[in-house]
Amino acid sequence: ALGRTPEYVSLQVAAALDLHERALSEQKAVGVRELRAYLMLFDVAVQNGGLHDADLRDYKAWLGKNPKASSLRRLEKVRDLRLRHVRRRFVVDVHSRKTALIHGRGRVHGAMRDLPAEYCYDGQWAYK
């Protein structure tokens, strides 16, 4: 019953909006304007609390040495940098889920998924 009250729904919407804005901000910092970048970074915000300052700093240093890296490679680099902060027992699962978001297909919590087919989208669509 509490979850249906306007006050509680407002709290949920505000929390979701904060996660959305964090993902958008980090997407802008990463510089990949594709839906898959937003989806992966939203997942990072929800599941991992966002990117660390060190992740963005190290990413920018890497990007300076790899300015022609594809958007796919850029997202994989962000994933790898964020994995440094994941508890060892969760690394394989987090890597798998983030990789599925980046590539659109893969194993998520043990199940093979084809996200574009399931949700009718193209991960390379321009986004923000």
C-alpha positions as CSV (number, residue, x, y, z in Angstrom):
1,A,0.0,0.0,0.0
2,L,2.9,2.4,0.8
3,G,4.3,1.9,-2.7
4,R,1.1,3.2,-4.2
5,T,0.9,6.5,-2.3
6,P,1.6,9.7,-4.3
7,E,4.4,10.6,-1.8
8,Y,6.2,7.3,-2.2
9,V,5.8,7.3,-6.0
10,S,7.2,10.8,-6.1
11,L,10.3,9.5,-4.2
12,Q,10.7,6.7,-6.6
13,V,10.4,9.0,-9.6
14,A,13.0,11.4,-8.1
15,A,15.4,8.6,-7.5
16,A,15.0,7.3,-11.0
17,L,15.5,10.8,-12.4
18,D,18.7,11.1,-10.4
19,L,20.0,7.9,-11.9
20,H,19.0,9.0,-15.4
21,E,20.8,12.3,-15.0
22,R,23.9,10.6,-13.7
23,A,23.9,8.2,-16.7
24,L,23.5,11.2,-19.1
25,S,26.3,13.1,-17.5
26,E,28.6,10.1,-17.6
27,Q,27.6,9.4,-21.2
28,K,28.5,12.9,-22.1
29,A,31.9,12.5,-20.4
30,V,32.5,9.2,-22.3
31,G,31.6,10.9,-25.5
32,V,29.6,8.0,-27.1
33,R,26.2,9.3,-28.2
34,E,24.5,6.0,-28.7
35,L,21.6,4.3,-26.9
36,R,23.9,1.4,-25.8
37,A,26.2,3.8,-24.0
38,Y,23.3,5.3,-22.1
39,L,21.9,1.8,-21.3
40,M,25.3,0.6,-20.0
41,L,25.9,3.8,-18.0
42,F,22.4,3.7,-16.5
43,D,23.2,0.1,-15.5
44,V,26.4,1.3,-13.9
45,A,24.5,4.0,-12.0
46,V,21.9,1.6,-10.8
47,Q,24.0,-1.4,-10.0
48,N,27.3,0.1,-9.1
49,G,26.6,3.7,-8.0
50,G,28.2,5.3,-11.1
51,L,31.7,5.7,-12.4
52,H,34.5,6.8,-10.0
53,D,36.4,9.9,-10.7
54,A,39.5,7.7,-11.3
55,D,37.6,5.8,-14.0
56,L,36.8,9.0,-15.9
57,R,40.3,10.3,-15.4
58,D,41.9,7.1,-16.6
59,Y,39.4,6.9,-19.5
60,K,40.3,10.4,-20.7
61,A,44.0,9.5,-20.5
62,W,43.4,6.3,-22.5
63,L,41.3,8.2,-25.0
64,G,44.0,10.8,-25.5
65,K,46.3,7.9,-26.6
66,N,43.5,6.2,-28.6
67,P,41.5,9.1,-30.2
68,K,40.3,7.0,-33.1
69,A,38.9,4.2,-30.9
70,S,35.5,3.0,-32.0
71,S,32.5,3.6,-29.9
72,L,32.4,-0.1,-29.1
73,R,36.0,-0.1,-27.9
74,R,35.4,3.1,-25.9
75,L,32.5,1.4,-24.0
76,E,34.5,-1.7,-23.4
77,K,37.2,0.4,-21.9
78,V,34.8,2.2,-19.6
79,R,33.4,-1.2,-18.6
80,D,36.9,-2.5,-17.8
81,L,37.8,0.5,-15.8
82,R,34.6,0.2,-13.7
83,L,35.3,-3.5,-13.1
84,R,38.3,-2.5,-11.0
85,H,35.9,-1.6,-8.2
86,V,33.7,-4.6,-8.3
87,R,34.0,-7.3,-5.6
88,R,35.9,-10.2,-7.0
89,R,33.0,-12.7,-6.6
90,F,30.8,-10.4,-8.8
91,V,33.3,-9.5,-11.6
92,V,32.3,-12.2,-14.0
93,D,28.6,-11.5,-13.7
94,V,29.0,-7.7,-13.9
95,H,31.4,-8.1,-16.9
96,S,28.9,-10.3,-18.6
97,R,25.9,-8.0,-18.0
98,K,27.7,-4.9,-19.1
99,T,29.1,-6.6,-22.2
100,A,25.6,-7.7,-23.1
101,L,24.4,-4.1,-22.9
102,I,27.3,-2.9,-25.0
103,H,26.9,-5.6,-27.7
104,G,23.2,-6.1,-27.4
105,R,23.5,-9.8,-26.9
106,G,25.0,-12.0,-24.2
107,R,24.6,-13.7,-20.9
108,V,22.7,-11.7,-18.2
109,H,22.5,-13.5,-14.8
110,G,23.0,-16.8,-16.5
111,A,20.5,-16.4,-19.3
112,M,21.3,-15.7,-22.9
113,R,19.7,-12.5,-24.0
114,D,19.1,-10.7,-27.3
115,L,18.2,-7.3,-26.0
116,P,17.4,-5.5,-29.3
117,A,15.1,-8.3,-30.3
118,E,13.4,-8.4,-26.9
119,Y,13.0,-4.6,-26.5
120,C,12.8,-3.5,-30.2
121,Y,15.8,-1.1,-30.3
122,D,19.2,-0.7,-32.0
123,G,22.0,0.0,-29.6
124,Q,23.7,2.2,-32.1
125,W,20.8,4.7,-32.4
126,A,21.9,8.2,-31.6
127,Y,21.1,9.2,-28.1
128,K,21.7,12.5,-26.5
